[in-house]
Each structure stands twice: as structure tokens, then as C-alpha cells.
Amino acid sequence: VENQTGKELEQSGQPDRSLTTSGKSQGVFIMSQRMQEVPRSRYIAAMSTFVAALVCAAPLSALAQGSAKAGADWEKILAAAKKEGKVVLYTGTVAPVMQRIKEEFDNAYPGITLEWVRYASGPLIAKVEQERKAGVTSADVVSATEVGWFENRAKEGVLARAVGPDAARFPANYLVEGVAPILSMDVVVMVYNTNLIKTPITGYKDVLRPEFKGKIGMVDLLSTTVVAFYSWLEQVNGAGYLDRLADQKPMLYTGAVGGGQSVASGEIAIATFIGTAAAIPLIKSGAPVKIVYPNPGFGFAWAGAIIGWGGHPNAAQVFMNYVMSPRGQTVWNGDGNSASALPNIPGSLDASTLNLPDLKKFPPEAVKPFTARWNKLFK
């Protein structure tokens, strides 16, 4: 757990309700957008006619008035956010990325301080739920890989829709239930210590080599995304792969970062699950580490949302608008470590090339037996 402000998070009383957003926006879940039975040409023509009719029906003066009102409303939110003074983010995103985001956001919005606390996504969501049930208002914004949680909470109406000007332009097919944006997409890679391994490894089957017994690091089952990863791992490497991997007596870590750090220090030789955003800084630091991009590969998405019971709702709106903007997306995804949902972000990976799991295939009734088998193998 990392609290990058050096302060205890405040547990304020009842949250400020001065910012309200009503209604539920309908959206399309990532990677699930499909045309249904209507030929594409007819769909585009019909939508073009519909949009044109709407534009023609609205006088230009009315459109201008609407734009002016939206601008005035946003200025009010900015002013209220400065009075709140800070926004608290619970996130699973690695420290190097969050340090960039904090520095740039604090510079962009003087008077609004970003405070962030890092947990692995599974424990993070558990903490958020515990605080919600207890009536605690520590966090304002949550970012995690548990996309299903965002979907369920959005359906319940307890997440606030981002209303800023950049949020309004965010691609609809990267909004979970029209509320929670996909803020980043990561690639899972392997890393190994070049001082300990002289014959390069190229993929997951290589970790079964006898010389690596007791020298492998794996991430524990802390989130649905990790469950999906191990399920995928056995699918692409054949039945019984997890049994053979368990025979290698791997060390388990409570997050992807810890395994990478252990590889860099030489405590273990290989880490099998680490995001590029955590792996690349190891190399930049001069550690004897090499990254392996398995083929086929596995990716995962980071969703984010404003929680409706937070104590700083206006500052949360400002932060969410920032991370959904081209500026914020460049800071988050522009270092070549991850992919943005926005087009033309300098340095971003190409989101269309990533193999993201469909987490809807892993409901609790499917996760439970898989977890029981996995725990029997590795614990």
C-alpha cells in the first residue's frame, strides 16, 4: 500500500452534495460493441439522416446558448473544486505512472491536490466496498482492473458520470455502462534476470525448464483479471500446464510489481505476470532485466469512475475530466507502456492490437471452482 501524500487520508463526515448528476447514460461495454442485424450501410445512412434532422431542428442560437451554459456550469465546478482543495484516488496503477499523473495534474490545476493510495485491484475494491458499507468517504475516484465491479456499480446508479468537456468527447465504446471510462490498457509481459539466465526465454513454456525450479515468481489470485490470465495461460499452453507450473514451486506475490522487483534484485530469475508500465522502469533504472513479450499475448484494462459517496465531488469531476482528456491520456499512456482509448496519443500503444479478456466469462460461479483448484495447486 502506498500513500503518496505522506498523510493519513481524511475520513470526513457527510459528502458535499453540491454537485449532482441525475439519470443514467447508456453506453457500450469495451470490446463488446456489435452491429445487430442492420446492414452497416443502412445503419450509417439512417444515423446520418437522424443526426442531420436533429441539427436542422435546433436553431443555431439555441446550440450556442447550450454551449455557453455548459461552459458556465463547468466554471462553477472548477471553482467549487478549488474550495474542496483535493481529490483522493484509490488506484492499482503502478507508482511511476501515478507520480507522472500527480505532478502534471497538480501543475495543471493549482489549488486542487491529487492524493493517491495504491493497492492491488482485488483488495482495492474490497476496501472501497467496506468503506461504502461503513459510510466512510475516503476515496473520490477509483481506478482498477476489476471492470465487472464498475459495470455492476454503474447499473446500481452509485457512480457519478463525468460531465467535463473532455469527458463528453470520450469514445462511447470505451465507457463501461456509459459511466466508467477505460483509462488505460496494459500488456502482460515476462521479465527475467540476465545475470541468472544466459539462455534467453521466449514464452511461458520456457519457465517449465528444470533449472528454473524454485526461481519463478507468480502473482497471486487477487482479481478477476488474474483469474482470467491463468485460465488463458492453460488454454494456450495445453491442458495440465498449471499442474506442471505448480511442480516448479513458484513464489507467489501479492501484486505484479513485487515479482519484477525480485527479478531485478536477483531473488528470483523470472516473473511471469507484470505490466509493461512496471517492467520498463526496471530497465531504465539499470537493473539486469530483460522483457519478454509472449506471443500470443494477454492484456488487461484499467477502468475508472467517480464514486457517488466521495467527499470531494467537484474535485473528482475535474480529475476525471483531466484523465479523459488528450493531455491526461498522454501523461498516462504516452510513455510506450500502455494503450489509450483516444486516437493519436503520442507514444501510446495501439489499442486495437491488444488481446483483452472478456471478464463477463468469469462470474463468481465460474471463479469459485477455478480458485479452489488453483489454491490446491499453488498453496
N, C-alpha and C positions, 0 to 999 in steps of 0.2 A: 504494500500500500504506500502510495506516495502522496503527501500533501505538499504541493509545491509553493505554498504561501508561507510555510513555517508557522502557521497559526492554527488553532483549533477552529473548525467550522462552527459558525454560529447556529444555534437552534432557536430561531426566532419564534414569536407567537403566531397568530393567525396571519396568513399571507395577505399581501396587498392585492385587493381585487379591482384596482383602478383600471386595469387593462382587461377587457373581456372580449372574447371571441365566441360567437354563437354559431350554431349549425355545424354540420359535418360535411367536409369536402370529399367527394367521391374521387378516387384515384385508381391507379393500376399498379399492382404489385410488381416489383422488379423481376425481370426475366419471364413474366407470365403474360405479357401483352400479346393478344392474338386477334386477328381478323376473324369474325364469325359469320360464315356463310355468304356474306355480301362480297361480290367481286370488288377487287381493290379499286378499279377504275370508277365503278359506280359509287363506291364509298367516298372517294376523293371528290368526285363531281358533286355529290349530294352535300358534302360538308362545305365545299366552296360556295355553293348556292346559299346554304344556310348562313354562313358567316357573312356573305355579301349582303344578304337580306337584313341581318342584324345591324350591320354598319350603316346601310342606307336608311334604316328605320330610326336611327339615333342621330339627331341633329348634331352638327359639329360643336355647337356651343355647349350642348349637354355633355358631350365627351370631354370637352375642355374643363367644364365645371367639375366633372367627376375626378379628373386627373388632379385638379387643384385641391379638391377636398382630400384625396388620398395623400397628397404631399403634406397638407396641413396636419392630418392625423398622424403621419409618421414623425413630423417635427414634435408633436406633443409626446409621442412615445420616447423620442430621444431625450427630451427634457426630463420626463419622468424617470428615465433610466439613469440619468446623471444624479438625480436625487437619491435613487436607490444605492448608487455608488459601486455596486459589484454584481457579478453573476457567478454562480457556483456550478461547475461542471463535474459530473461523475463520468469517467471515461475509462475504456480499456486500451486506448491508443498509447503507443509507446512514448517514453519521455522525450526523445529528440524531436518528434513531431509536435508534441504538446508545447515544448519550450519555444519552438518557432511560432506557433499559433498565439501563445500568450504574449510574446514580445510584440508581434505585429498588431494584434488586436488592441493591446494597451496603448500602443502608439497611435493607432487609428482613432481611438475613442478615449481621449483624456477625460478622466473623471469617472470612468467605468473600469473597474479592475476585474480581470478574469482570475478566479481561484479554481484550481482543478485538483482532483483527487483521482488516483489511478488504482483500479482493481482489475483482475481478470473478469471477463464478461459475465460468467455464471455467478460468482459471488457478488459482483456489482448489482446485478438485477435482484438477487436475493436481498441485498441491503436496501435497495430502493423500495422493495415491497414491504420490508419490515418497517421502514420509516413511514411509508404511506399508512399502514395499519395503525401505527402508533401516533399518527398526527404530527410527525416531525417534518420540518420544512428545510432541510439542509441543502438539498440539491435543487437547481432550477432547470438544468438541462442534462440529459443523459445521452451518452453515445456508447454503443456496444454492438457486438456481433449477433446478439440474440434477436434476430429480426422478427421472429414469431411473437416475442413479447410486445414489440412495438405495434404489430398488427392487432393483437388482442386488446391492448390498452386503447388503441385508436378506435376500435369498434365500440369500446365501452364509453368513449367520449371523454376520457380523463387526460388526454394530451391536447395541448393548445396548438392550433395551426399557426405557422409563421406567416406574418402579414406584411413584412417589409417589401420594398420594391424589387430587390434581387430575388427574394423567396418567391415572388409572384411569377418570375420568369424561369424557375427551375423546371427541368423536364418532368412532365407528369408521369412518365413510365418509370421514373426513379423515385417516386413517392409511395411509401407504404400506406395504403388506405387513404391516399391524398393528404396525409398529415406529416409523416415522418420521412425525411429525405435520406437517400443513400448518400452519405457524405464522402465515402472512400471505398475502394475495392483493392484488396491486398492479394498478393501471390504467396502461397506457401512454398518455401524453399527448404533445402537441407544445407547445413554448414558442417565443415569438418576442419580439424586442426592439421595444418600441413606439416607440422613438426612430428606429428604422431602417425600420419598416414602418407606413405610415399607413393602407393599405387592408387591413383585417383578413383573416386567412386562416381557413378553416373546416375544412380537411381535407387529406389527403395529396396530392390532385390540385393543390392550390394551389402546392405547392413547385415545380411544373414551370413556373411563370411565369418568363419570360426574365430579369426583373430580379433573380432570386434566384440566378443562376448564380455559383458560387464562394462563396456566402454561407450554405450549408446544412451543418449538422453531422449526422453519422450515427454510429451505434455499429457497431464492427467485429464480425465473426463470432466471438465469443468463447464462445458457449454454444449449446446446442441450442435454448434458448428464443429466442435471437436469430435462429437459422436459421428457426424456426417463424414468427417475426414477419415476416421478409422474404418467406417463401413465402405467408403470409396476405396481405401487402400487395399482391402481384401478383394474387392471386386476386380480391380485392375491387375492385381498380382496373383490371383488364384485362390481357391478355397484352401484353408489351412494356413494362409500366410501369417495371420495373427498368432496362431499356435507356435509357428517356427520363430516368430519375432519374440514371443514370450520366453522361449528357450534361451535367448540371448541375454537374459537377465538385465534388461534396460533399467536405467534410473528414471524415476518419474519426477516431473517438475510441475509446479502449480501455475505455470504460465510459459509462454514461448520465449520470453526474454531470458529467463534463468538458464535454460538449456544452452542458448547461444553464448552466454557469459561463461558457462562452464567449459564450453569448447575453446573459447579464447584463452582461458587460464590453463588449459591442459588437463583439467579434472576428468573430462571425458573426451572421446575422439570425434563423436558425431552427434548432432542434434537433428531430429527428423521432422520437426514442426516448428518453423519460425517464419514470420513475415519478413518481406524484404525491408520494410521500414525499420525493423530491429536488426537485421543482418548487415546491411550496408554500413551503418555506423561502426560496427566492429572492425571492418576492413579499413575504414577511414582513420580509426584510432591506431592502426599499425599492428593489430593482432594477427597472428599467423593463421588466418581463417580464409577458407575458400567457399564460395557459394555454389551450390548445385541446383539448377532448375530442372526438376524431373519432367520427363515427357512420357505420358500425359501429365498435366499439372492440375493443381487444385487451388481454388481461390475462395475468398470469403469477403463479405460486405460489412461495412460499418453503417448502421442506421443511427439517426439522432432525432431527438424531439424535445420540445419544451414540456415539462410535466406540469399538469394543471394545479398542483398544490404547492408549487415553489413560492419562495418568499420574495423574489425579485422578478416579477413577470415582465416588466418593461425592459430591464437589462437583458433578460433571456431573449426577448424578441430581437434586440439589437445584435446580440451574439449570434443567434441563429441566422439572421439575415446576412451577417458577415461571412459565416462559414458556407453559406449557399451562394455567395457571390463569386464572380471570377477571381477577384482579389484573394478571398479566403480560400478558394479551391486551389489556387496556385501555391499558396503557402503550405497547404495541407498535402497536396498531391504533386507538386511541381519539382520534386527532387529526384524523380525517376524511380520512386519506391512503390508507388501505388497509382491507381487509376481514378479519374474523376468522371462523374456523370455528365459534366459540362463539356462541350466540344472546344477544341482549340486552347486547352490549358497547357502552357509551355512546360515541358518536362514530364507530363502525365503519361502513364502507360495507356494503351488502347483498351478501353473497357470492353470492346466487342470481342476481344481475343481471350477473355478470362472465362474459365470454367467454374461457374458459381453453383453451389449445391442448391437444390430446391428443398428448403428446410420444412416445407409442408409435408414432406415424405417422412418426417421424423416427429410424429406426435408422441405424447407421453406413453401411449400403449405400445409404441414401437421402440422407444428409447429404453424403457424399463428392462425388457429381456436382453437387449444388447449390452446394457450396462452391467447386468448380472454376469453375463458371460465374460465380458472384458475384465471385470474385477476379479473373477475366478482365475483368469489367465495371468494377470499382471500384479495382483496384490496378495 
